[in-house]
Amino acid sequence: MTEVELLKQLESKGCSFIIDVPSVGGFESKLLSPEQAIRLLSDKESVYGEAMGLSKADYVEWHASQGSVYCSELTAAGKRCRNMVVRGTGLRSKEWLKLRDSGGYCKTHGG
């Protein structure tokens, strides 16, 4: 019996696999599939991302920014502005992804 088969058998008997995913301001409890529970041991950030509705790269960026979206404008030096988008701080994962993907600007750059 494989590890996944064992976990599926436990799940069929009422066992759940719940983790606390590091989130903005703390943790969020999320239910995992048996396959995700096994992968948690080798690639936790991918599993965290899936649990939060994000890719691994997006989860890492969202968590590192504490749910903040940064301005899309370039500075005079040609670097991306590091100011936060208006109403773009402390966002939950899916709100953050939607705002980040739509772009946006800080107050200085017309946000």
GIBELRA-V547711 format. One line per field, one symbol per residue. phi: phi as a letter, one per 20 degrees, with the letter a starting at -180 (. if undefined). burial: b if it has 24 or more other C-alpha atoms within 12 Angstrom, else e. A space follows every 50 residues. Layout:
phi: ???
burial: ???
//
This chain:
phi: .fffffffffffeofdddcdegcfmqccecedfgfffffgfdbffffggg fencfgffffffffelmddegefefgendfgdfefgldcmefgfffffff femqcfffdnf
burial: eeeeeeeeeeeeeeeeeeeebbbbeeeeeeebbbebbeebeeebbbbbbb bbebeeebbbbbbebbbbbbbbbeeeeeeeeebbbbebbbbbbbebbebb eeebbbeeeee
//
